[in-house]
Amino acid sequence: MWLAIAVAISVFSRGRPWLWLRVGVAILLAESISGALKAWVKRDRPPLSHPVPEPLLEPPSTHSFPSGHATVSFACATVLALAVPRFRVPLFALAALISFSRVYVGVHYPFDVLAGAALGVLLGVGIARALRTLGAALRRSEPPMRQG
């Protein structure tokens, strides 16, 4: 969903043709880092610790902390909101709804989602800063244009 939003903004916005790539990087980093943290922390999902009430979905086979959905959603919402500030409220509302749904269906604890959201925002800000720094460095290294 986040990549589709980024592609749509990239297509309809002349000033942001590479936004989809930034969001793709955010997705890859968020998935990788949240997956590594899940393997390190090894927190059981709610249905394994508390079988009642039953979850509304079959729990994933991975561990619970942090929520990968929340990490990805907030990383992507942050990257997109920094690029297109006028959309920040709906972007973060969507990220919050996706994150809350993980608790609602019974496959995450609230703290898993809060930690994933915080991690996602940090990643989104870090990605935006790193790309801004890289862009500035590349512009400085370009040879001056020859005038003829």
Beta strands, then each sheet from edge to edge (+ up, - down):
end
